[in-house]
Amino acid sequence: MYFFVSNLSLLDFTSTTVTIPKMLGKFSMQLDRISFSGCFLQMYLFVSLNAVECYLLSVMAYDRYVAICSPLHYHSIMSRQLYIGLAFCSWILGFASTFTTLILALKLPFCGPNVIHHYYCDHPPILQLACADTSLNVMVGSTLSAVVLLICFSVIVISYVRIIQSILLIATLDGRRKTFSTCASHIVVVNMYFLPLVFMYIRPKPSYSSDIDSLVAMLYTVLTPMLNPIVYSLRNKDIKDSMKKHLWGIKDNSR
């Protein structure tokens, strides 16, 4: 589990590095220009990293399924070769599944004025600047996004259905609570991440309000990477006790 969490941390660091420095330069120093190649590189990296995170979250759900439903066989099933291979496939599939979207976008003509009404280069804002029919781009982008999200979300849902079935077989309420607590962080992260992505990328047309898009994008570009370390850290008892002590002055008297 911690190997996958470390991959998630690397993803959060990388995805924020792709967008936030340019965003801060725009807001603080009015550095609001980006080259044509730089814009498309930013779009490809950011969309690909989003896809990687979707795959990784589904792999983490499978890891929790094996840990809870087959605890005695966990180490034999989730061998070193398997979990490294699953993480590697998540990265490769994430960058491969968005390459077609990049190629189709590069073939579009852009007549100007090339002003992106967003704080980073993303697929929908770029399509709005094209002076040609973008219906193929919208269809391909929405289809690929739907396939990635559907596959990943299906794996997560199936894993948690089996997890819940196993938890309900536990005799004691305390046992059920402790078992389910190992999945709570992952469930929170999945909800924070998938819902904005569905709104942003599975669309029948690209003409949406740029203000709404920017607000929704802020959820998974800034808020989710910022909250992920907090969400997973709250599973650690020492960190929780320290937060209680410093925020509310509550001391742990159980020791």
C-alpha positions as CSV (number, residue, x, y, z in Angstrom):
1,M,0.0,0.0,0.0
2,Y,2.7,2.5,0.9
3,F,4.5,1.8,-2.4
4,F,1.4,2.9,-4.2
5,V,0.9,5.9,-1.9
6,S,4.5,7.0,-2.7
7,N,3.6,6.8,-6.4
8,L,0.5,8.9,-5.7
9,S,2.7,11.4,-3.9
10,L,5.1,11.5,-6.9
11,L,2.1,12.1,-9.2
12,D,0.7,14.9,-7.1
13,F,4.1,16.6,-7.1
14,T,4.6,16.2,-10.8
15,S,1.1,17.3,-11.9
16,T,1.3,20.4,-9.7
17,T,4.7,21.2,-11.1
18,V,3.3,21.1,-14.6
19,T,0.6,23.8,-13.9
20,I,1.1,25.8,-10.7
21,P,4.4,27.6,-11.4
22,K,3.0,29.0,-14.6
23,M,-0.2,29.9,-12.8
24,L,1.6,31.7,-10.0
25,G,3.7,33.6,-12.6
26,K,0.5,34.7,-14.4
27,F,-1.3,35.9,-11.2
28,S,1.7,37.5,-9.4
29,M,3.9,38.9,-12.2
30,Q,1.6,39.0,-15.2
31,L,3.7,36.4,-17.0
32,D,0.7,35.2,-19.0
33,R,2.5,34.1,-22.2
34,I,3.3,30.6,-23.2
35,S,4.8,29.2,-26.5
36,F,2.8,27.1,-28.9
37,S,4.9,24.0,-28.2
38,G,5.0,24.7,-24.5
39,C,1.2,24.9,-24.3
40,F,0.7,21.6,-26.0
41,L,3.4,20.0,-23.9
42,Q,1.7,21.3,-20.8
43,M,-1.6,19.9,-22.0
44,Y,-0.2,16.5,-22.8
45,L,1.7,16.1,-19.6
46,F,-1.2,17.2,-17.4
47,V,-3.9,15.1,-19.2
48,S,-1.5,12.1,-19.2
49,L,-0.8,12.5,-15.5
50,N,-4.5,12.6,-14.8
51,A,-4.9,9.3,-16.6
52,V,-2.0,7.8,-14.7
53,E,-3.7,8.8,-11.4
54,C,-6.9,7.2,-12.5
55,Y,-5.1,3.9,-13.3
56,L,-3.1,4.1,-10.0
57,L,-6.3,4.7,-7.9
58,S,-7.9,1.6,-9.5
59,V,-4.7,-0.4,-8.7
60,M,-4.8,0.8,-5.1
61,A,-8.4,-0.4,-4.9
62,Y,-7.4,-3.8,-6.1
63,D,-4.6,-3.8,-3.5
64,R,-7.1,-3.1,-0.7
65,Y,-9.4,-5.9,-2.1
66,V,-6.6,-8.4,-1.9
67,A,-5.6,-7.2,1.6
68,I,-9.1,-7.5,3.0
69,C,-10.6,-10.4,1.1
70,S,-7.5,-12.6,1.0
71,P,-5.3,-11.4,3.9
72,L,-3.5,-14.7,4.4
73,H,-2.4,-14.8,0.7
74,Y,-1.7,-11.1,0.4
75,H,2.1,-11.3,0.3
76,S,2.0,-14.2,-2.2
77,I,-0.5,-12.5,-4.5
78,M,0.9,-8.9,-4.2
79,S,4.5,-9.9,-4.9
80,R,7.2,-7.4,-5.5
81,Q,7.1,-8.1,-9.2
82,L,3.3,-7.6,-9.4
83,Y,3.0,-4.3,-7.6
84,I,6.0,-2.8,-9.4
85,G,4.5,-4.1,-12.7
86,L,1.1,-2.6,-11.8
87,A,2.6,0.8,-11.0
88,F,4.7,0.7,-14.2
89,C,1.7,-0.2,-16.3
90,S,-0.3,2.7,-14.8
91,W,2.4,5.2,-15.9
92,I,2.8,3.7,-19.4
93,L,-1.0,3.4,-20.0
94,G,-1.6,6.9,-18.7
95,F,0.8,8.5,-21.2
96,A,-0.2,6.2,-24.1
97,S,-3.9,6.6,-23.8
98,T,-3.8,10.4,-24.3
99,F,-1.3,10.5,-27.2
100,T,-4.1,10.3,-29.9
101,T,-5.7,13.4,-28.4
102,L,-2.4,15.3,-28.6
103,I,-1.8,14.4,-32.3
104,L,-5.4,15.4,-33.3
105,A,-5.1,18.7,-31.5
106,L,-1.7,19.5,-33.2
107,K,-3.4,19.1,-36.6
108,L,-5.9,21.8,-36.0
109,P,-5.4,25.3,-37.5
110,F,-5.2,28.2,-35.0
111,C,-5.9,31.6,-36.6
112,G,-5.9,33.8,-33.5
113,P,-6.3,35.6,-31.3
114,N,-4.7,32.7,-29.3
115,V,-5.9,33.7,-25.8
116,I,-6.7,30.8,-23.6
117,H,-9.4,31.6,-21.0
118,H,-7.9,29.3,-18.4
119,Y,-4.9,29.4,-16.1
120,Y,-3.2,26.5,-17.9
121,C,-3.4,24.8,-21.3
122,D,-6.0,22.1,-21.2
123,H,-7.8,20.2,-24.0
124,P,-11.2,21.9,-24.0
125,P,-9.8,25.5,-23.9
126,I,-7.4,24.7,-26.7
127,L,-10.2,23.3,-28.9
128,Q,-12.1,26.6,-28.4
129,L,-9.2,28.5,-30.1
130,A,-9.2,26.4,-33.3
131,C,-10.7,27.9,-36.5
132,A,-11.9,24.6,-37.8
133,D,-14.4,21.9,-37.0
134,T,-13.4,20.2,-33.7
135,S,-16.2,17.6,-33.5
136,L,-13.7,14.8,-34.2
137,N,-11.4,16.1,-31.5
138,V,-14.3,16.4,-29.0
139,M,-15.6,12.9,-29.9
140,V,-12.2,11.2,-29.6
141,G,-11.2,13.1,-26.4
142,S,-14.6,12.4,-24.7
143,T,-14.5,8.7,-25.8
144,L,-11.0,8.1,-24.5
145,S,-11.7,9.9,-21.3
146,A,-14.9,7.9,-20.8
147,V,-13.1,4.6,-21.5
148,V,-10.3,5.4,-19.0
149,L,-12.7,6.6,-16.3
150,L,-15.2,3.8,-16.9
151,I,-12.5,1.1,-16.7
152,C,-10.8,2.5,-13.7
153,F,-14.1,3.3,-11.9
154,S,-15.5,-0.1,-12.6
155,V,-12.4,-1.8,-11.1
156,I,-12.8,0.4,-8.0
157,V,-16.5,-0.3,-7.7
158,I,-16.1,-4.0,-8.1
159,S,-13.3,-4.1,-5.6
160,Y,-15.3,-2.2,-3.0
161,V,-18.4,-4.4,-3.5
162,R,-16.3,-7.4,-2.7
163,I,-14.6,-5.5,0.2
164,I,-18.0,-4.6,1.7
165,Q,-19.2,-8.2,1.3
166,S,-16.2,-9.4,3.3
167,I,-16.5,-6.7,5.9
168,L,-20.2,-7.6,6.5
169,L,-19.0,-11.2,7.3
170,I,-16.9,-9.9,10.3
171,A,-18.7,-10.7,13.5
172,T,-17.8,-7.7,15.7
173,L,-18.7,-4.1,15.0
174,D,-15.2,-3.0,16.1
175,G,-13.6,-5.4,13.7
176,R,-15.7,-4.1,10.8
177,R,-14.8,-0.5,11.7
178,K,-11.1,-1.2,11.9
179,T,-11.1,-3.1,8.6
180,F,-13.1,-0.5,6.7
181,S,-10.8,2.3,8.1
182,T,-8.0,0.9,6.0
183,C,-10.0,1.9,2.9
184,A,-11.4,5.2,4.1
185,S,-8.5,7.3,2.8
186,H,-8.7,5.8,-0.6
187,I,-12.5,6.3,-0.9
188,V,-12.1,10.0,0.0
189,V,-9.4,10.5,-2.6
190,V,-11.4,8.7,-5.3
191,N,-14.4,10.9,-4.8
192,M,-12.4,14.1,-4.7
193,Y,-10.6,13.2,-7.9
194,F,-13.1,11.4,-10.2
195,L,-16.1,13.7,-9.9
196,P,-14.4,16.9,-11.3
197,L,-12.7,14.8,-14.0
198,V,-16.1,13.5,-15.2
199,F,-17.4,17.0,-15.5
200,M,-14.3,18.4,-17.3
201,Y,-13.5,15.7,-19.9
202,I,-16.7,13.7,-20.7
203,R,-18.5,16.3,-22.7
204,P,-20.7,16.3,-25.9
205,K,-19.3,19.7,-26.8
206,P,-16.4,22.0,-25.8
207,S,-18.4,25.3,-25.4
208,Y,-18.7,25.6,-21.6
209,S,-18.2,28.5,-19.3
210,S,-14.5,29.2,-18.8
211,D,-15.2,30.5,-15.3
212,I,-16.9,27.3,-14.3
213,D,-14.2,25.2,-15.9
214,S,-11.5,27.1,-14.1
215,L,-13.3,26.6,-10.8
216,V,-13.8,22.9,-11.3
217,A,-10.2,22.5,-12.5
218,M,-9.0,24.1,-9.3
219,L,-10.4,21.1,-7.4
220,Y,-8.2,18.5,-8.9
221,T,-5.2,20.6,-9.9
222,V,-4.7,22.3,-6.5
223,L,-7.1,21.1,-3.9
224,T,-6.9,17.4,-4.4
225,P,-3.0,17.2,-4.5
226,M,-2.9,19.4,-1.4
227,L,-5.4,17.3,0.5
228,N,-4.1,13.8,-0.5
229,P,-1.1,13.9,2.0
230,I,-3.5,15.1,4.7
231,V,-6.0,12.4,4.0
232,Y,-3.5,9.6,4.1
233,S,-1.6,11.1,7.0
234,L,-4.8,11.1,9.1
235,R,-4.6,7.3,9.2
236,N,-1.5,7.6,11.4
237,K,-2.4,7.8,15.1
238,D,0.7,9.8,16.0
239,I,-0.2,12.5,13.4
240,K,-3.8,12.6,14.5
241,D,-2.8,13.0,18.2
242,S,-0.4,15.8,17.2
243,M,-3.0,17.6,15.2
244,K,-5.5,17.4,18.1
245,K,-2.9,18.7,20.5
246,H,-1.8,21.7,18.4
247,L,-5.2,22.6,16.9
248,W,-7.6,22.0,19.7
249,G,-5.4,21.4,22.7
250,I,-6.7,17.9,23.1
251,K,-4.3,15.5,24.7
252,D,-4.4,11.7,24.2
253,N,-5.0,10.2,27.7
254,S,-5.1,6.6,26.4
255,R,-1.4,6.0,27.0
